[in-house]
Amino acid sequence: MSYQINDANSPPIAGRLVAQDPQRVSIQLENPLVGAVVVHLPTTGGRLHRLD
């Protein structure tokens, strides 16, 4: 999944969807320095997209 913040200059955040509820979207990202990290983003601030 990818999450695009409602700002034309922001890159999409791509990772594995962990959870979604009316207030937030949680996406797991992989980082070579720290490993797996889950970020929590507001649903009102952007859009969730399926990556194919």
Secondary structure, DSSP 8 states (H G I E B T S, - for coil): -EEEES-TTS--EESEEEEE-SSEEEEEEEETTTEEEEEEEEGGGEEEE---
